[in-house]
Amino acid sequence: MSDVTFPEMSSDPAATGVIVTWFASEGEQVEPDDLLAEVAMDKVDQEIHAVRSGILRIVVPEETEVAQGSVIARIE
């Protein structure tokens, strides 16, 4: 299992961002480099891609504010 974390997009350790969209669904099989989600922080958007194959387990739903570095999903 590997964790999918919200990227560090700000030098402020207390900064938070939001998950804009999940492109993969809960329980979906994903492969390396598959687009999983788009996240935003301070007017900057970033895509998150899978680093390994497995089943996606979403921990944080769309439009939820989250601290950078937090686990937002897991790939089992």
N, C-alpha and C positions, 0 to 999 in steps of 0.2 A: 504494500500500500504506500502511496506517496501523497503528501499534502500539496494542495494548490493554494498558494498564499496571495494576498493582495500585495501588489508590488510596492516597493518604497519609491514614491514619486515626489517626495518633498524632503527637504533637509530638517523640517520641524518634526521631531519624533512624536508629537501629539497630533499630527495632522490626520484627518480622516478623509475618506473618499466614499464613493458609492458604486455599487454594481449596476451598470446601466442595462445590460442585456446578457442573458445566458443564451449562447448559440447552440449548446448541447443540452440535452434534457437529462433529468434525473434517471439513472439506471441505463443510460445509453452507453454502448460500447464506443470508446474513443481510441484513436491511434496517435502516435507521436506527430506533433505539429498540427493536429486538428485545432481549429479555433474553438475555444471554450466560452470565452466571455469578453465583454468590453467593460472596462472600468474607467471612472473619471475622478479627478481630483484637481481642484483649483484651475478649472478650464483646460485641463490636459486630459486627453483620452488615451488609453493604452489597451491593446489587445492581449489576452492571455491565451497561450497555446498549451496543449498537452505535452508533457515531456516523456510520457510512456503510454503504453496501451493498457486498457483495462476498462472497468465499469465506473462511470462517473457518479459520485454521491455528492450532491449539492448540500452544503452546510448553511450558506447564507443566501437568502432569496434576492431577486432583483429589487432595486430601489432601496436597499438597506445600507445605511451608513456603517462603515467599518474602518477600524484602524489599520494603517499600513502594516504589513507583516502578518496580519491575522489569517488564519486558515479559513478559506471560503468554500473549499470543496476537497474531496479526496478521490483518488483513482485507485480502485481495488483491483 
